[in-house]
Amino acid sequence: MGVLMLVRHGQASFGTAHYDVLSSRGVRQSRKVAETLAGYGVSPTSLIHGGMRRQQETAEQMLLGAPAWELEPETDDRWRELDHMAVMDAYPTVTDRDREQLASGSMELRAFYELYAKATARWTSGAYDADYPESFADFIGRVRSAIGHAARKAGERRTAVVVTSGGPIAAASAMLTEVGEEPRRLSAAWARFNAVMVNASVTRVVVGSSGARLLTFNEHAALDRELVTYR
């Protein structure tokens, strides 16, 4: 039996012009989670990260936090986050002012979350797929493909660590807990998982002869209280 560890990236620079980079707290989170895992005796046989900068930087900082992990990271862009800007931009009531605030990172946080919730609900419904560069069904499909590749890396007695984002981890968790492969059947579970993801948290999947099974979700006990963030 193998183990697949899905690690959400450390805190990015939300609300700044350069969102897709780790904040200083994100750097500390990334090092801390790797240091803790290594202290528990976790010794990965492979390290995969998505193609986004914050995902790559998290993997790099994890290797600094656990120097005994002498691994060559692999980039797999299937683990990139959903394009939340495109999803929000397609929402029918979004104004030009909203778009300006989203682009500059100046939208008030509560307003951002309200818009995000409504926009992703529309996206996951499957009723407006033509409005998006990547539909929810396509998103689920690429994450499913990425899980298959990572699961093969996590073969017998091996451990694969994947650094990705909240959306793909929520999708993987929904797939592993919901019955059926129809993307719309996964939408409610995806939304619930996605809403509570902690930065630098660990979700564990066991991989055996009967397939992949979700073992734990959103572990973050390794993080000191001041390092627990959701965005």
C-alpha positions as CSV (number, residue, x, y, z in Angstrom):
1,M,0.0,0.0,0.0
2,G,1.2,3.5,-0.9
3,V,0.4,6.9,0.5
4,L,-0.4,10.1,-1.5
5,M,-0.1,13.3,0.5
6,L,-1.9,16.4,-0.9
7,V,-0.4,19.6,0.5
8,R,-2.2,22.9,0.0
9,H,0.3,25.7,-0.8
10,G,1.3,28.1,1.9
11,Q,-0.4,31.5,2.2
12,A,-0.2,33.5,-1.0
13,S,-0.1,37.3,-1.2
14,F,-3.9,37.9,-1.3
15,G,-4.9,41.5,-1.8
16,T,-1.7,42.5,-3.5
17,A,-0.7,43.1,-7.2
18,H,1.4,39.9,-7.1
19,Y,-1.0,37.4,-5.6
20,D,0.8,34.3,-6.9
21,V,3.8,34.4,-4.6
22,L,4.1,33.2,-1.0
23,S,3.7,35.7,1.8
24,S,6.3,35.6,4.6
25,R,3.8,33.6,6.6
26,G,3.4,31.2,3.7
27,V,7.1,30.6,3.7
28,R,7.0,29.7,7.4
29,Q,4.0,27.4,6.9
30,S,5.6,25.5,4.1
31,R,8.8,24.9,6.0
32,K,6.9,24.0,9.2
33,V,4.7,21.3,7.6
34,A,7.7,19.6,6.0
35,E,9.8,19.8,9.2
36,T,6.9,18.2,11.1
37,L,6.3,15.5,8.5
38,A,10.0,14.6,8.4
39,G,10.0,14.5,12.2
40,Y,7.2,11.9,12.0
41,G,9.4,9.8,9.8
42,V,7.8,10.7,6.5
43,S,10.3,10.2,3.7
44,P,8.7,10.9,0.3
45,T,9.8,9.0,-2.8
46,S,8.5,11.7,-5.1
47,L,7.5,15.4,-4.9
48,I,5.0,16.8,-7.4
49,H,3.8,20.4,-7.6
50,G,1.4,22.3,-9.8
51,G,2.7,24.9,-12.3
52,M,1.6,28.0,-10.3
53,R,4.3,30.0,-8.6
54,R,2.9,29.7,-5.1
55,Q,2.8,25.9,-5.6
56,Q,6.3,25.7,-6.8
57,E,7.6,28.0,-4.0
58,T,5.8,25.9,-1.4
59,A,7.6,22.8,-2.7
60,E,10.9,24.6,-2.6
61,Q,10.4,25.8,0.9
62,M,9.3,22.4,2.0
63,L,12.7,21.0,0.8
64,L,14.4,23.7,2.9
65,G,12.3,22.7,5.9
66,A,13.2,19.0,5.4
67,P,16.7,18.9,4.0
68,A,16.8,15.1,4.3
69,W,14.2,15.0,1.5
70,E,16.7,14.8,-1.4
71,L,14.2,14.9,-4.2
72,E,13.9,16.4,-7.6
73,P,10.5,18.1,-7.8
74,E,8.3,17.3,-10.8
75,T,5.9,19.9,-12.3
76,D,2.4,18.7,-13.2
77,D,0.2,21.6,-14.3
78,R,-2.9,19.5,-13.9
79,W,-2.7,20.4,-10.2
80,R,-3.1,24.1,-10.9
81,E,-5.9,25.9,-9.1
82,L,-9.1,26.7,-10.9
83,D,-9.1,30.2,-12.6
84,H,-11.3,31.9,-10.0
85,M,-10.9,35.2,-11.7
86,A,-12.5,33.8,-14.9
87,V,-15.2,32.2,-12.9
88,M,-16.0,35.4,-11.1
89,D,-15.7,37.5,-14.2
90,A,-18.4,35.4,-15.9
91,Y,-21.0,36.0,-13.1
92,P,-23.9,37.9,-14.7
93,T,-24.1,40.7,-12.1
94,V,-20.4,41.5,-12.0
95,T,-19.7,45.2,-12.8
96,D,-16.7,46.9,-14.4
97,R,-15.9,48.3,-10.9
98,D,-16.0,44.8,-9.5
99,R,-13.6,43.7,-12.2
100,E,-11.2,46.6,-11.4
101,Q,-11.3,45.7,-7.7
102,L,-10.7,42.0,-8.4
103,A,-7.8,42.8,-10.7
104,S,-6.2,45.2,-8.1
105,G,-6.9,43.0,-5.1
106,S,-8.8,45.9,-3.5
107,M,-12.3,44.3,-3.1
108,E,-13.5,44.2,0.5
109,L,-13.0,40.6,1.8
110,R,-16.6,39.9,2.7
111,A,-17.8,41.1,-0.7
112,F,-15.1,38.9,-2.4
113,Y,-16.3,35.8,-0.6
114,E,-19.9,36.4,-1.3
115,L,-19.2,36.9,-5.0
116,Y,-16.9,33.8,-5.0
117,A,-19.5,31.6,-3.5
118,K,-22.2,32.7,-6.0
119,A,-19.9,32.5,-8.9
120,T,-18.5,29.1,-8.1
121,A,-22.1,27.7,-7.5
122,R,-23.0,28.8,-11.0
123,W,-19.8,27.3,-12.4
124,T,-20.3,24.0,-10.7
125,S,-23.9,23.7,-11.8
126,G,-22.9,22.7,-15.3
127,A,-25.7,24.8,-16.8
128,Y,-23.4,27.5,-18.2
129,D,-20.3,25.7,-19.3
130,A,-19.9,27.8,-22.5
131,D,-19.3,30.8,-20.3
132,Y,-16.0,29.5,-18.9
133,P,-12.5,28.8,-20.4
134,E,-12.5,25.6,-18.2
135,S,-15.9,24.1,-17.1
136,F,-16.3,22.4,-13.8
137,A,-16.5,19.0,-15.7
138,D,-13.1,19.8,-17.4
139,F,-11.6,20.8,-14.0
140,I,-12.8,17.5,-12.4
141,G,-11.4,15.6,-15.4
142,R,-7.9,17.1,-15.2
143,V,-7.8,16.6,-11.4
144,R,-8.9,13.0,-11.8
145,S,-6.1,12.5,-14.4
146,A,-3.6,14.1,-12.0
147,I,-4.6,11.8,-9.2
148,G,-4.1,8.8,-11.4
149,H,-0.5,9.9,-12.2
150,A,0.3,10.7,-8.6
151,A,-1.3,7.4,-7.4
152,R,1.0,5.5,-9.7
153,K,4.0,7.3,-8.1
154,A,2.7,6.3,-4.7
155,G,3.0,2.6,-5.4
156,E,3.6,-0.1,-2.9
157,R,5.4,1.2,0.2
158,R,6.0,4.5,-1.5
159,T,4.9,8.1,-0.6
160,A,4.2,10.8,-3.1
161,V,3.8,14.4,-1.9
162,V,1.7,16.7,-4.2
163,V,1.8,20.4,-3.6
164,T,-1.4,22.0,-5.1
165,S,-4.3,24.3,-4.1
166,G,-7.5,24.1,-2.2
167,G,-9.7,23.6,-5.3
168,P,-8.0,20.5,-6.6
169,I,-7.7,19.0,-3.1
170,A,-11.4,19.6,-2.6
171,A,-12.1,18.0,-5.9
172,A,-10.0,14.9,-5.1
173,S,-11.7,14.6,-1.7
174,A,-15.1,14.9,-3.3
175,M,-14.3,12.2,-5.8
176,L,-13.0,9.9,-3.1
177,T,-16.1,10.3,-0.9
178,E,-19.0,10.7,-3.3
179,V,-20.6,7.9,-5.3
180,G,-20.7,8.3,-9.0
181,E,-18.5,10.1,-11.5
182,E,-21.0,12.8,-12.8
183,P,-19.3,16.1,-12.0
184,R,-22.5,17.8,-10.9
185,R,-22.9,15.1,-8.2
186,L,-19.6,16.3,-6.8
187,S,-20.4,20.0,-6.7
188,A,-21.9,20.2,-3.2
189,A,-19.1,18.1,-1.6
190,W,-16.5,20.2,-3.5
191,A,-17.9,23.4,-2.2
192,R,-18.0,22.1,1.4
193,F,-14.4,20.8,1.3
194,N,-13.1,23.9,-0.5
195,A,-14.6,26.3,2.1
196,V,-12.5,25.0,5.0
197,M,-9.1,24.3,3.5
198,V,-6.1,25.5,5.6
199,N,-2.9,26.7,4.0
200,A,-0.2,24.1,4.2
201,S,-2.6,21.5,5.4
202,V,-2.2,17.8,4.5
203,T,-4.8,15.5,3.0
204,R,-3.8,11.8,3.0
205,V,-4.9,9.2,0.4
206,V,-4.0,5.6,0.7
207,V,-3.4,3.7,-2.6
208,G,-3.9,0.0,-2.8
209,S,-5.0,-2.9,-5.0
210,S,-8.7,-1.7,-4.6
211,G,-7.9,1.8,-5.6
212,A,-7.4,5.1,-3.8
213,R,-9.2,5.9,-0.5
214,L,-9.4,9.2,1.5
215,L,-7.7,8.6,4.9
216,T,-7.5,12.1,6.4
217,F,-8.6,15.6,5.3
218,N,-7.1,19.0,6.0
219,E,-4.6,18.1,8.7
220,H,-3.0,21.2,10.2
221,A,-2.1,20.3,13.8
222,A,1.6,20.8,12.8
223,L,1.0,24.6,12.4
224,D,1.3,26.9,15.3
225,R,-1.9,28.9,15.9
226,E,-0.6,32.0,14.3
227,L,0.3,30.0,11.2
228,V,-3.3,28.8,10.6
229,T,-4.7,30.7,7.7
230,Y,-7.5,30.0,5.1
231,R,-6.5,32.6,2.5
